[in-house]
Amino acid sequence: MKTRSAPVQRGIVSSADWRRPLVRAGLGGAHGVLLLLLVIAGLGPMLLLAKFAVTPTQDILRTPLALFPNGLKFDNLEQAWNRVQISRYFLNTVWLALGAWASQVIVATTGGYVLSVLRPKYGRALHAMVLATLFVPAVVLLIPLYLTVLDPPLLGVSLINTFWAVWLPAGASAFNVVLVARFFDSLPREVFEAARVDGAGNFRLFWSIVLPMSKPILGVVSVFAIIASWKDFLWPMLVLKDPTIQPLSVRLPAIAGSVDLGVFLASLAIATLIPVVLFLGFQRLFLSGAGMGGAVKG
C-alpha cells in the first residue's frame, strides 16, 4: 500500500539552499535584525517612558539616553500618584472605562442578536441604517450630541458633569453592532433550533446559548471599548468640566506645565500601563475561537 507523501513546502529559498551554511546564516541574521528593529520600534518608546518615570528631571534634560547616571528616583511615581492626585484621575478613568465598556457590550450584543438571530421583517432596513451611521464623521455629531446631553429628552436634567454623559453616547457604536452581528451569523443555527424545540424563549436563547458561545467577540469588543475610552480626550473634555471627575486623558495635558517633568512622565507611564496590561490579558481570548468549541458535534 502506497503512503501519501507530505506536501512539499515551496518558498523563495529552496530546501537545497537552506542546507547551505552561508545561506542559512545570512537569512538567520536578517531575521534577527528585522526582529530587533521591530522590537525597538514597538517597545522602544514604552521602555523609554518607563525609564523616564524613575529618572531625575535634570538627567532627562541633559542626558536622556544615558542609563541612570545619577541613580533612580522612585519619588516621581509617589508624587505622581499622591501629590498630583493621579490616583483620583486614575480612578475616574477606570469608572469611565467600565461604564463605557458595559454600555457598548450591552448595545452591541443585543443589537447584533436582533439583526443576526431574531431577524425581524424590518431587519434589513435596520441593518442598512446602522451601516449608514458609519459614514457620518464623528466630529459632525459633536454639537447635536452635546445639545442632547445638555438637555436630554424626557429626563429634563442635564447630564453635563456626570459620568452618564460619557457612558450613554459610548454605547452608540455601529461598528461594534455590525462586528457582533457578523460573528453571530457564523454561529451554528442548529443549536438555536434545538434550543427553541426545547422551549427556550428569545431571552433564554440569548443569555444561555448565544452569549456563552460568543466569548471571542466579547473579548474583542471589550478590548476595543476599554482602550477607546481610556484614550478618549475630546468628548470627556467637553462634558466633564469639573476637574475632580475628569479622566487622565483630560487632566494630564492640563497639568503638564505646572508639575516637574519627571513627575509628569511618571504620570504618563501610569496612564499607559493599564491598556498594555489589558491587551496582554486579553490577547489569547482576542485571537482564539474557544467560544465555538463543542457547539456542534458530529
Phi and psi in degrees as GROMACS dihedral restraints (atoms count N, CA, C in turn):
[ dihedral_restraints ]
;  ai    aj    ak    al  type     phi  dphi    fc
    3     4     5     6     1   -82.4    20    10
    4     5     6     7     1   139.6    20    10
    6     7     8     9     1  -100.1    20    10
    7     8     9    10     1   138.0    20    10
    9    10    11    12     1   -76.3    20    10
   10    11    12    13     1   127.5    20    10
   12    13    14    15     1   -75.8    20    10
   13    14    15    16     1   153.7    20    10
   15    16    17    18     1   -66.0    20    10
   16    17    18    19     1   145.7    20    10
   18    19    20    21     1   -63.1    20    10
   19    20    21    22     1   142.5    20    10
   21    22    23    24     1   -79.7    20    10
   22    23    24    25     1   129.6    20    10
   24    25    26    27     1   -85.3    20    10
   25    26    27    28     1   117.2    20    10
   27    28    29    30     1  -103.4    20    10
   28    29    30    31     1   147.0    20    10
   30    31    32    33     1  -157.3    20    10
   31    32    33    34     1  -173.5    20    10
   33    34    35    36     1   -65.5    20    10
   34    35    36    37     1   -39.2    20    10
   36    37    38    39     1  -102.9    20    10
   37    38    39    40     1   125.3    20    10
   39    40    41    42     1   -74.0    20    10
   40    41    42    43     1   164.1    20    10
   42    43    44    45     1   -63.8    20    10
   43    44    45    46     1   -31.4    20    10
   45    46    47    48     1   -66.6    20    10
   46    47    48    49     1   -40.2    20    10
   48    49    50    51     1   -67.1    20    10
   49    50    51    52     1   -34.3    20    10
   51    52    53    54     1   -62.9    20    10
   52    53    54    55     1   -27.6    20    10
   54    55    56    57     1   -78.5    20    10
   55    56    57    58     1    -7.8    20    10
   57    58    59    60     1   -80.8    20    10
   58    59    60    61     1   127.2    20    10
   60    61    62    63     1   -58.6    20    10
   61    62    63    64     1   -39.2    20    10
   63    64    65    66     1   -66.1    20    10
   64    65    66    67     1   -43.6    20    10
   66    67    68    69     1   -65.9    20    10
   67    68    69    70     1   -44.8    20    10
   69    70    71    72     1   -62.3    20    10
   70    71    72    73     1   -41.5    20    10
   72    73    74    75     1   -67.6    20    10
   73    74    75    76     1   -40.5    20    10
   75    76    77    78     1   -65.5    20    10
   76    77    78    79     1   -45.6    20    10
   78    79    80    81     1   -69.0    20    10
   79    80    81    82     1   -37.5    20    10
   81    82    83    84     1   -63.5    20    10
   82    83    84    85     1   -40.4    20    10
   84    85    86    87     1   -65.0    20    10
   85    86    87    88     1   -39.4    20    10
   87    88    89    90     1   -64.4    20    10
   88    89    90    91     1   -40.8    20    10
   90    91    92    93     1   -61.8    20    10
   91    92    93    94     1   -42.0    20    10
   93    94    95    96     1   -63.9    20    10
   94    95    96    97     1   -41.4    20    10
   96    97    98    99     1   -65.3    20    10
   97    98    99   100     1   -43.5    20    10
   99   100   101   102     1   -63.2    20    10
  100   101   102   103     1   -40.7    20    10
  102   103   104   105     1   -64.3    20    10
  103   104   105   106     1   -41.5    20    10
  105   106   107   108     1   -63.1    20    10
  106   107   108   109     1   -42.8    20    10
  108   109   110   111     1   -63.4    20    10
  109   110   111   112     1   -38.9    20    10
  111   112   113   114     1   -64.6    20    10
  112   113   114   115     1   -42.2    20    10
  114   115   116   117     1   -64.2    20    10
  115   116   117   118     1   -41.9    20    10
  117   118   119   120     1   -64.6    20    10
  118   119   120   121     1   -43.9    20    10
  120   121   122   123     1   -67.6    20    10
  121   122   123   124     1   -36.0    20    10
  123   124   125   126     1   -84.7    20    10
  124   125   126   127     1   -43.8    20    10
  126   127   128   129     1  -100.5    20    10
  127   128   129   130     1   -15.4    20    10
  129   130   131   132     1   -55.8    20    10
  130   131   132   133     1   -53.5    20    10
  132   133   134   135     1   -59.8    20    10
  133   134   135   136     1   -37.9    20    10
  135   136   137   138     1   -69.6    20    10
  136   137   138   139     1   -40.6    20    10
  138   139   140   141     1   -66.5    20    10
  139   140   141   142     1   -37.9    20    10
  141   142   143   144     1   -65.9    20    10
  142   143   144   145     1   -39.2    20    10
  144   145   146   147     1   -64.4    20    10
  145   146   147   148     1   -41.1    20    10
  147   148   149   150     1   -62.6    20    10
  148   149   150   151     1   -37.5    20    10
  150   151   152   153     1   -66.2    20    10
  151   152   153   154     1   -44.5    20    10
  153   154   155   156     1   -63.7    20    10
  154   155   156   157     1   -29.1    20    10
  156   157   158   159     1   -64.4    20    10
  157   158   159   160     1   -24.6    20    10
  159   160   161   162     1  -120.0    20    10
  160   161   162   163     1    27.4    20    10
  162   163   164   165     1  -115.8    20    10
  163   164   165   166     1   137.3    20    10
  165   166   167   168     1   -58.9    20    10
  166   167   168   169     1   149.1    20    10
  168   169   170   171     1   -59.9    20    10
  169   170   171   172     1   -40.1    20    10
  171   172   173   174     1   -62.3    20    10
  172   173   174   175     1   -37.5    20    10
  174   175   176   177     1   -69.2    20    10
  175   176   177   178     1   -34.5    20    10
  177   178   179   180     1   -63.5    20    10
  178   179   180   181     1   -39.7    20    10
  180   181   182   183     1   -78.3    20    10
  181   182   183   184     1   -38.3    20    10
  183   184   185   186     1   -85.7    20    10
  184   185   186   187     1   -52.0    20    10
  186   187   188   189     1  -130.5    20    10
  187   188   189   190     1    75.8    20    10
  189   190   191   192     1   -63.5    20    10
  190   191   192   193     1   -29.4    20    10
  192   193   194   195     1   -96.1    20    10
  193   194   195   196     1    -3.7    20    10
  195   196   197   198     1   -71.4    20    10
  196   197   198   199     1   149.8    20    10
  198   199   200   201     1   -92.2    20    10
  199   200   201   202     1    85.0    20    10
  201   202   203   204     1    51.8    20    10
  202   203   204   205     1    64.8    20    10
  204   205   206   207     1   -64.3    20    10
  205   206   207   208     1   -29.0    20    10
  207   208   209   210     1  -118.7    20    10
  208   209   210   211     1    29.2    20    10
  210   211   212   213     1    85.1    20    10
  211   212   213   214     1  -177.7    20    10
  213   214   215   216     1   -94.3    20    10
  214   215   216   217     1   156.0    20    10
  216   217   218   219     1  -134.9    20    10
  217   218   219   220     1    85.3    20    10
  219   220   221   222     1   -73.1    20    10
  220   221   222   223     1    -9.2    20    10
  222   223   224   225     1   -62.7    20    10
  223   224   225   226     1   -23.3    20    10
  225   226   227   228     1   -58.2    20    10
  226   227   228   229     1   -43.6    20    10
  228   229   230   231     1   -67.4    20    10
  229   230   231   232     1   -41.0    20    10
  231   232   233   234     1   -65.8    20    10
  232   233   234   235     1   -42.6    20    10
  234   235   236   237     1   -68.0    20    10
  235   236   237   238     1   -39.0    20    10
  237   238   239   240     1   -63.9    20    10
  238   239   240   241     1   -38.1    20    10
  240   241   242   243     1   -76.5    20    10
  241   242   243   244     1   -37.4    20    10
  243   244   245   246     1  -106.7    20    10
  244   245   246   247     1   -56.8    20    10
  246   247   248   249     1   -70.1    20    10
  247   248   249   250     1   -42.0    20    10
  249   250   251   252     1   -82.2    20    10
  250   251   252   253     1    -7.4    20    10
  252   253   254   255     1    62.3    20    10
  253   254   255   256     1    37.5    20    10
  255   256   257   258     1   -62.5    20    10
  256   257   258   259     1   -27.8    20    10
  258   259   260   261     1   -60.6    20    10
  259   260   261   262     1   -39.1    20    10
  261   262   263   264     1   -67.4    20    10
  262   263   264   265     1   -48.3    20    10
  264   265   266   267     1   -66.9    20    10
  265   266   267   268     1   -32.1    20    10
  267   268   269   270     1   -62.8    20    10
  268   269   270   271     1   -44.5    20    10
  270   271   272   273     1   -65.9    20    10
  271   272   273   274     1   -39.5    20    10
  273   274   275   276     1   -59.3    20    10
  274   275   276   277     1   -41.8    20    10
  276   277   278   279     1   -64.4    20    10
  277   278   279   280     1   -39.7    20    10
  279   280   281   282     1   -62.8    20    10
  280   281   282   283     1   -45.7    20    10
  282   283   284   285     1   -63.9    20    10
  283   284   285   286     1   -41.7    20    10
  285   286   287   288     1   -63.3    20    10
  286   287   288   289     1   -41.7    20    10
  288   289   290   291     1   -66.5    20    10
  289   290   291   292     1   -42.4    20    10
  291   292   293   294     1   -65.2    20    10
  292   293   294   295     1   -42.7    20    10
  294   295   296   297     1   -66.3    20    10
  295   296   297   298     1   -42.0    20    10
  297   298   299   300     1   -65.3    20    10
  298   299   300   301     1   -37.9    20    10
  300   301   302   303     1   -62.3    20    10
  301   302   303   304     1   -48.1    20    10
  303   304   305   306     1   -62.1    20    10
  304   305   306   307     1   -42.1    20    10
  306   307   308   309     1   -63.0    20    10
  307   308   309   310     1   -45.0    20    10
  309   310   311   312     1   -69.7    20    10
  310   311   312   313     1   -39.6    20    10
  312   313   314   315     1   -65.8    20    10
  313   314   315   316     1   -43.2    20    10
  315   316   317   318     1   -62.7    20    10
  316   317   318   319     1   -48.6    20    10
  318   319   320   321     1   -67.2    20    10
  319   320   321   322     1   -42.4    20    10
  321   322   323   324     1   -67.0    20    10
  322   323   324   325     1   -43.7    20    10
  324   325   326   327     1   -71.1    20    10
  325   326   327   328     1   -43.4    20    10
  327   328   329   330     1   -69.4    20    10
  328   329   330   331     1   -41.4    20    10
  330   331   332   333     1   -65.2    20    10
  331   332   333   334     1   -44.0    20    10
  333   334   335   336     1   -64.1    20    10
  334   335   336   337     1   -34.3    20    10
  336   337   338   339     1   -65.5    20    10
  337   338   339   340     1   -42.6    20    10
  339   340   341   342     1   -64.7    20    10
  340   341   342   343     1   -46.0    20    10
  342   343   344   345     1   -71.7    20    10
  343   344   345   346     1   -34.3    20    10
  345   346   347   348     1   -99.8    20    10
  346   347   348   349     1   -39.6    20    10
  348   349   350   351     1   -98.8    20    10
  349   350   351   352     1   -52.7    20    10
  351   352   353   354     1   -71.3    20    10
  352   353   354   355     1   -40.8    20    10
  354   355   356   357     1    49.3    20    10
  355   356   357   358     1    69.0    20    10
  357   358   359   360     1   -70.1    20    10
  358   359   360   361     1   173.6    20    10
  360   361   362   363     1   -61.2    20    10
  361   362   363   364     1   -37.0    20    10
  363   364   365   366     1   -90.6    20    10
  364   365   366   367     1    17.4    20    10
  366   367   368   369     1   -61.5    20    10
  367   368   369   370     1   -42.3    20    10
  369   370   371   372     1   -65.6    20    10
  370   371   372   373     1   -41.4    20    10
  372   373   374   375     1   -65.2    20    10
  373   374   375   376     1   -40.8    20    10
  375   376   377   378     1   -64.6    20    10
  376   377   378   379     1   -41.8    20    10
  378   379   380   381     1   -63.3    20    10
  379   380   381   382     1   -39.5    20    10
  381   382   383   384     1   -65.2    20    10
  382   383   384   385     1   -38.4    20    10
  384   385   386   387     1   -68.1    20    10
  385   386   387   388     1   -38.6    20    10
  387   388   389   390     1   -63.2    20    10
  388   389   390   391     1   -44.3    20    10
  390   391   392   393     1   -63.5    20    10
  391   392   393   394     1   -35.6    20    10
  393   394   395   396     1   -63.4    20    10
  394   395   396   397     1   -32.1    20    10
  396   397   398   399     1   -67.3    20    10
  397   398   399   400     1   -20.0    20    10
  399   400   401   402     1   -68.3    20    10
  400   401   402   403     1   -20.2    20    10
  402   403   404   405     1   -91.2    20    10
  403   404   405   406     1    -0.8    20    10
  405   406   407   408     1   -91.5    20    10
  406   407   408   409     1   120.5    20    10
  408   409   410   411     1   -60.1    20    10
  409   410   411   412     1   139.7    20    10
  411   412   413   414     1   -62.2    20    10
  412   413   414   415     1   -33.4    20    10
  414   415   416   417     1   -66.5    20    10
  415   416   417   418     1   -26.6    20    10
  417   418   419   420     1   -67.9    20    10
  418   419   420   421     1   -27.8    20    10
  420   421   422   423     1   -87.2    20    10
  421   422   423   424     1    -5.2    20    10
  423   424   425   426     1   -61.3    20    10
  424   425   426   427     1   -49.1    20    10
  426   427   428   429     1   -66.7    20    10
  427   428   429   430     1   -52.2    20    10
  429   430   431   432     1   -62.0    20    10
  430   431   432   433     1   -35.0    20    10
  432   433   434   435     1   -67.9    20    10
  433   434   435   436     1   -39.5    20    10
  435   436   437   438     1   -64.7    20    10
  436   437   438   439     1   -42.5    20    10
  438   439   440   441     1   -64.3    20    10
  439   440   441   442     1   -34.9    20    10
  441   442   443   444     1   -67.4    20    10
  442   443   444   445     1   -42.2    20    10
  444   445   446   447     1   -68.9    20    10
  445   446   447   448     1   -34.8    20    10
  447   448   449   450     1   -65.2    20    10
  448   449   450   451     1   -38.2    20    10
  450   451   452   453     1  -139.6    20    10
  451   452   453   454     1    77.2    20    10
  453   454   455   456     1   -67.5    20    10
  454   455   456   457     1   142.1    20    10
  456   457   458   459     1   -61.1    20    10
  457   458   459   460     1   143.6    20    10
  459   460   461   462     1    72.6    20    10
  460   461   462   463     1   -35.2    20    10
  462   463   464   465     1   -74.7    20    10
  463   464   465   466     1   -45.1    20    10
  465   466   467   468     1    74.3    20    10
  466   467   468   469     1     8.2    20    10
  468   469   470   471     1  -127.0    20    10
  469   470   471   472     1   130.1    20    10
  471   472   473   474     1   -67.9    20    10
  472   473   474   475     1   141.2    20    10
  474   475   476   477     1   -96.5    20    10
  475   476   477   478     1     3.1    20    10
  477   478   479   480     1   -61.5    20    10
  478   479   480   481     1   140.5    20    10
  480   481   482   483     1    66.5    20    10
  481   482   483   484     1    27.9    20    10
  483   484   485   486     1  -130.7    20    10
  484   485   486   487     1   152.9    20    10
  486   487   488   489     1   -64.7    20    10
  487   488   489   490     1   -23.4    20    10
  489   490   491   492     1   -62.5    20    10
  490   491   492   493     1   -27.5    20    10
  492   493   494   495     1   -65.8    20    10
  493   494   495   496     1   -21.1    20    10
  495   496   497   498     1   -99.6    20    10
  496   497   498   499     1   -38.8    20    10
  498   499   500   501     1   -65.5    20    10
  499   500   501   502     1   -49.2    20    10
  501   502   503   504     1   -66.1    20    10
  502   503   504   505     1   -47.3    20    10
  504   505   506   507     1   -64.0    20    10
  505   506   507   508     1   -27.2    20    10
  507   508   509   510     1   -62.5    20    10
  508   509   510   511     1   -29.6    20    10
  510   511   512   513     1   -68.7    20    10
  511   512   513   514     1   -21.8    20    10
  513   514   515   516     1   -81.3    20    10
  514   515   516   517     1    66.4    20    10
  516   517   518   519     1  -113.1    20    10
  517   518   519   520     1   101.1    20    10
  519   520   521   522     1   -65.2    20    10
  520   521   522   523     1   -32.4    20    10
  522   523   524   525     1   -60.6    20    10
  523   524   525   526     1   -44.9    20    10
  525   526   527   528     1   -65.4    20    10
  526   527   528   529     1   -39.0    20    10
  528   529   530   531     1   -62.4    20    10
  529   530   531   532     1   -46.8    20    10
  531   532   533   534     1   -64.7    20    10
  532   533   534   535     1   -40.6    20    10
  534   535   536   537     1   -62.1    20    10
  535   536   537   538     1   -46.8    20    10
  537   538   539   540     1   -68.6    20    10
  538   539   540   541     1   -38.7    20    10
  540   541   542   543     1   -62.2    20    10
  541   542   543   544     1   -40.1    20    10
  543   544   545   546     1   -64.6    20    10
  544   545   546   547     1   -37.0    20    10
  546   547   548   549     1   -68.2    20    10
  547   548   549   550     1   -42.4    20    10
  549   550   551   552     1   -62.0    20    10
  550   551   552   553     1   -30.5    20    10
  552   553   554   555     1   -62.5    20    10
  553   554   555   556     1   -27.5    20    10
  555   556   557   558     1   -85.7    20    10
  556   557   558   559     1    -7.8    20    10
  558   559   560   561     1   -73.7    20    10
  559   560   561   562     1   147.5    20    10
  561   562   563   564     1   -68.4    20    10
  562   563   564   565     1   124.3    20    10
  564   565   566   567     1   -69.2    20    10
  565   566   567   568     1   -21.6    20    10
  567   568   569   570     1   -61.9    20    10
  568   569   570   571     1   -34.7    20    10
  570   571   572   573     1   -66.8    20    10
  571   572   573   574     1   -40.6    20    10
  573   574   575   576     1   -64.9    20    10
  574   575   576   577     1   -43.6    20    10
  576   577   578   579     1   -64.6    20    10
  577   578   579   580     1   -39.2    20    10
  579   580   581   582     1   -65.7    20    10
  580   581   582   583     1   -38.6    20    10
  582   583   584   585     1   -65.9    20    10
  583   584   585   586     1   -39.5    20    10
  585   586   587   588     1   -68.4    20    10
  586   587   588   589     1   -35.7    20    10
  588   589   590   591     1   -63.0    20    10
  589   590   591   592     1   -35.0    20    10
  591   592   593   594     1   -78.8    20    10
  592   593   594   595     1     0.6    20    10
  594   595   596   597     1    97.6    20    10
  595   596   597   598     1    12.5    20    10
  597   598   599   600     1   -74.5    20    10
  598   599   600   601     1   131.2    20    10
  600   601   602   603     1   -83.2    20    10
  601   602   603   604     1  -176.4    20    10
  603   604   605   606     1   -63.1    20    10
  604   605   606   607     1   -43.2    20    10
  606   607   608   609     1   -68.0    20    10
  607   608   609   610     1   -43.0    20    10
  609   610   611   612     1   -63.9    20    10
  610   611   612   613     1   -38.4    20    10
  612   613   614   615     1   -63.0    20    10
  613   614   615   616     1   -41.6    20    10
  615   616   617   618     1   -67.9    20    10
  616   617   618   619     1   -46.2    20    10
  618   619   620   621     1   -78.3    20    10
  619   620   621   622     1   -39.7    20    10
  621   622   623   624     1   -98.7    20    10
  622   623   624   625     1   -19.7    20    10
  624   625   626   627     1  -113.5    20    10
  625   626   627   628     1   -54.9    20    10
  627   628   629   630     1   -71.4    20    10
  628   629   630   631     1   -49.4    20    10
  630   631   632   633     1   -62.6    20    10
  631   632   633   634     1   -45.1    20    10
  633   634   635   636     1   -61.4    20    10
  634   635   636   637     1   -25.7    20    10
  636   637   638   639     1   -85.9    20    10
  637   638   639   640     1    -2.4    20    10
  639   640   641   642     1  -112.6    20    10
  640   641   642   643     1    26.3    20    10
  642   643   644   645     1   -60.3    20    10
  643   644   645   646     1   -41.1    20    10
  645   646   647   648     1   -60.4    20    10
  646   647   648   649     1   -46.7    20    10
  648   649   650   651     1   -72.5    20    10
  649   650   651   652     1   -30.3    20    10
  651   652   653   654     1   -65.7    20    10
  652   653   654   655     1   -37.1    20    10
  654   655   656   657     1   -65.0    20    10
  655   656   657   658     1   -41.3    20    10
  657   658   659   660     1   -63.8    20    10
  658   659   660   661     1   -48.4    20    10
  660   661   662   663     1   -63.2    20    10
  661   662   663   664     1   -37.7    20    10
  663   664   665   666     1   -63.9    20    10
  664   665   666   667     1   -44.4    20    10
  666   667   668   669     1   -63.9    20    10
  667   668   669   670     1   -46.3    20    10
  669   670   671   672     1   -59.7    20    10
  670   671   672   673     1   -44.3    20    10
  672   673   674   675     1   -66.5    20    10
  673   674   675   676     1   -45.5    20    10
  675   676   677   678     1   -70.7    20    10
  676   677   678   679     1   -43.1    20    10
  678   679   680   681     1   -67.2    20    10
  679   680   681   682     1   -40.1    20    10
  681   682   683   684     1   -62.9    20    10
  682   683   684   685     1   -40.8    20    10
  684   685   686   687     1   -69.0    20    10
  685   686   687   688     1   -36.2    20    10
  687   688   689   690     1   -65.2    20    10
  688   689   690   691     1   -35.3    20    10
  690   691   692   693     1  -101.4    20    10
  691   692   693   694     1     0.5    20    10
  693   694   695   696     1   -67.2    20    10
  694   695   696   697     1   133.6    20    10
  696   697   698   699     1  -120.7    20    10
  697   698   699   700     1   -50.7    20    10
  699   700   701   702     1   -64.8    20    10
  700   701   702   703     1   -51.2    20    10
  702   703   704   705     1   -67.0    20    10
  703   704   705   706     1   -46.3    20    10
  705   706   707   708     1   -59.6    20    10
  706   707   708   709     1   -34.2    20    10
  708   709   710   711     1   -65.7    20    10
  709   710   711   712     1   -33.4    20    10
  711   712   713   714     1   -76.0    20    10
  712   713   714   715     1   -39.3    20    10
  714   715   716   717     1  -102.2    20    10
  715   716   717   718     1   -14.9    20    10
  717   718   719   720     1  -112.8    20    10
  718   719   720   721     1    85.2    20    10
  720   721   722   723     1   -84.0    20    10
  721   722   723   724     1   -20.6    20    10
  723   724   725   726     1   -77.1    20    10
  724   725   726   727     1   120.0    20    10
  726   727   728   729     1   -61.2    20    10
  727   728   729   730     1   -24.6    20    10
  729   730   731   732     1   -71.7    20    10
  730   731   732   733     1   -16.6    20    10
  732   733   734   735     1  -116.5    20    10
  733   734   735   736     1     8.6    20    10
  735   736   737   738     1   -79.0    20    10
  736   737   738   739     1   149.7    20    10
  738   739   740   741     1   -82.5    20    10
  739   740   741   742     1   176.6    20    10
  741   742   743   744     1   -60.9    20    10
  742   743   744   745     1   -38.7    20    10
  744   745   746   747     1   -61.6    20    10
  745   746   747   748     1   -26.4    20    10
  747   748   749   750     1   -93.3    20    10
  748   749   750   751     1   -40.3    20    10
  750   751   752   753     1   -77.0    20    10
  751   752   753   754     1   -34.1    20    10
  753   754   755   756     1   -60.3    20    10
  754   755   756   757     1   -47.3    20    10
  756   757   758   759     1   -62.7    20    10
  757   758   759   760     1   -29.9    20    10
  759   760   761   762     1   -71.3    20    10
  760   761   762   763     1   -32.0    20    10
  762   763   764   765     1   -98.0    20    10
  763   764   765   766     1     1.7    20    10
  765   766   767   768     1   -58.8    20    10
  766   767   768   769     1   -38.4    20    10
  768   769   770   771     1   -87.2    20    10
  769   770   771   772     1    -2.8    20    10
  771   772   773   774     1  -116.0    20    10
  772   773   774   775     1     2.6    20    10
  774   775   776   777     1  -126.4    20    10
  775   776   777   778     1   163.5    20    10
  777   778   779   780     1   -61.9    20    10
  778   779   780   781     1   144.4    20    10
  780   781   782   783     1   -60.0    20    10
  781   782   783   784     1   -42.9    20    10
  783   784   785   786     1   -62.4    20    10
  784   785   786   787     1   -40.1    20    10
  786   787   788   789     1   -67.1    20    10
  787   788   789   790     1   -39.3    20    10
  789   790   791   792     1   -64.2    20    10
  790   791   792   793     1   -42.7    20    10
  792   793   794   795     1   -68.1    20    10
  793   794   795   796     1   -32.4    20    10
  795   796   797   798     1   -64.5    20    10
  796   797   798   799     1   -37.4    20    10
  798   799   800   801     1   -64.0    20    10
  799   800   801   802     1   -41.2    20    10
  801   802   803   804     1   -63.0    20    10
  802   803   804   805     1   -39.0    20    10
  804   805   806   807     1   -63.6    20    10
  805   806   807   808     1   -40.6    20    10
  807   808   809   810     1   -63.9    20    10
  808   809   810   811     1   -42.1    20    10
  810   811   812   813     1   -67.0    20    10
  811   812   813   814     1   -27.1    20    10
  813   814   815   816     1   -84.5    20    10
  814   815   816   817     1   -22.6    20    10
  816   817   818   819     1   -64.1    20    10
  817   818   819   820     1   -44.7    20    10
  819   820   821   822     1   -64.0    20    10
  820   821   822   823     1   -46.7    20    10
  822   823   824   825     1   -58.9    20    10
  823   824   825   826     1   -35.4    20    10
  825   826   827   828     1   -65.6    20    10
  826   827   828   829     1   -45.4    20    10
  828   829   830   831     1   -63.0    20    10
  829   830   831   832     1   -39.5    20    10
  831   832   833   834     1   -63.0    20    10
  832   833   834   835     1   -43.4    20    10
  834   835   836   837     1   -64.3    20    10
  835   836   837   838     1   -43.2    20    10
  837   838   839   840     1   -63.1    20    10
  838   839   840   841     1   -35.3    20    10
  840   841   842   843     1   -74.2    20    10
  841   842   843   844     1   -30.8    20    10
  843   844   845   846     1  -101.0    20    10
  844   845   846   847     1    -0.9    20    10
  846   847   848   849     1   -64.0    20    10
  847   848   849   850     1   -36.1    20    10
  849   850   851   852     1   -67.4    20    10
  850   851   852   853     1   -43.2    20    10
  852   853   854   855     1   -67.9    20    10
  853   854   855   856     1   -31.1    20    10
  855   856   857   858     1   -64.4    20    10
  856   857   858   859     1   -33.9    20    10
  858   859   860   861     1  -105.4    20    10
  859   860   861   862     1   -14.5    20    10
  861   862   863   864     1   -90.9    20    10
  862   863   864   865     1   167.3    20    10
  864   865   866   867     1  -120.6    20    10
  865   866   867   868     1    37.9    20    10
  867   868   869   870     1   -63.0    20    10
  868   869   870   871     1   -28.2    20    10
  870   871   872   873     1   -66.7    20    10
  871   872   873   874     1   -16.0    20    10
  873   874   875   876     1   -90.8    20    10
  874   875   876   877     1   -13.3    20    10
  876   877   878   879     1   -64.0    20    10
  877   878   879   880     1   131.3    20    10
  879   880   881   882     1    79.0    20    10
  880   881   882   883     1     7.7    20    10
  882   883   884   885     1   -69.2    20    10
  883   884   885   886     1   -41.8    20    10
  885   886   887   888     1  -131.1    20    10
  886   887   888   889     1   132.9    20    10
  888   889   890   891     1  -111.9    20    10
  889   890   891   892     1   146.7    20    10
